Amino acid sequence: MRIVKEFTKGFTTQLPPFRLVLGLCPVLAVTTTVENGIGMGLATTFVLFWSNVLVSLLRKIIPQKVRIACFIVLIASFVVIVELVMKAFFFTLSQSLGIFIPLIVVNCIILGRAEAFAAKNPIHLSAVDGLGVGLGFTLSLAVLGGVREILGAGTFFGASVFGPSYEPFGFMAKAPGAFVGLGILLFLMNAFDRFRNRIRTSD
């Protein structure tokens, strides 16, 4: 069924940032903890879902020459909603994510899905596409945030994992650690894909 396919591709062939290689700025900047990763991912998912829905709804009304500008205005409107809600109800998380919440406006994933998919497909498929890719992005940030938090601080969701004697790898909580963590996850994903392809070939 196509709806299932459009949803699940956000976790496989269209998994950001590991397959689309988009949205790397927030991926590398905010994933010092699992909480930050999930918070940023869900905020992006909200914007991605609703911007896809509106772009699909208005795709036949918006003139082609100004479509990108209109897409950005729609995206920015939902980003403002997310920012205000987070400041009202999740202030500590909002402070941790800082400037990267407003910068969702220029996230290539959102504009890319609006242009490549939502502008060419009906509402129900665009909504499922936005939700799938958004949750895939959330999962990516959560996993990378988990790796960095466990290795860089010895905690998971703020709770100690290895006890007081653990000496954390401090660089994992800094910018170089983000690149190392991303590289490790990319290596594991590519190794798994090769292993799976070998099994299929041998069969």
Residue, then its C-alpha position, 0 to 999 in steps of 0.5 A: m500500500r502506498i501510504v505505508k511505503e511513503f511513511t516507512k521510507g522516512f526510516t529507510t531510503q529517505l532517512p535524514p541525515f544518514r540517507l538524504v544527508l540534509g539538516l546536518c547543522p542541528v544534527l551536529a549542534v544539538t545532539t549533546t543529549v537524548e532529550n535535546g535530540i528528541g526535542m529538536g526532532l519533534a519540533t521539526t516533525f511538527v513543522l514538516f507535517w503541517s507545512n507538507v499538508l498546507v503546501s499540498l493543499l495550496r499547490k494548485i493555487i500558489p503561482q510557480k514563480v513565487r512558490i519557494a517564497c510562499f513555502i518559506v512563509l508557510i514554514a516560518s509560520f509553523v516555526v513561530i508556533v513551535e517556538l512560542v509553545m516550547k518557550a511556554f511549556f518547555f522553557t528549559l529545553s527551549q533554552s538548550l536548543g536556542i537559535f536552532i529552533p528558529l533556524i528550522v525555517v531554513n532546514c533543507i529537509i523541510l523545504g526539500r520535502a515541500e518542493a520535491f513531494a508535497a507540491k506534487n502529491p495529494i494531502h494524505l500522501s504529503a501528510v504521511d511523507g512529512l510524518g515519516v521523514g520527521l519521525g525518522f529525523t527524530l530517531s536519528l537525532a535521538v540515537l546520535g544524542g544517546v551515543r554522545e550523552i552516554l560516552g560524553a557524560g556517562t548518563f542517559f536522560g540525565a541518569s548515570v549509566f556507568g556509576p561515579s567511577y566512569e571517566p567520560f570522553g569529554f570531546m563527545a560532548k563537543a563539536p568534534g564528538a558530533f562528527v565522530g558519532l555521526g561517522i560511527l553511525l554512518f559506518l554501522m549503517n553502511a556495514f549493515d547494508r553491505f552485510r544484508n546485500r551479501i546475504r541476498t546475493s548468496d541466496 
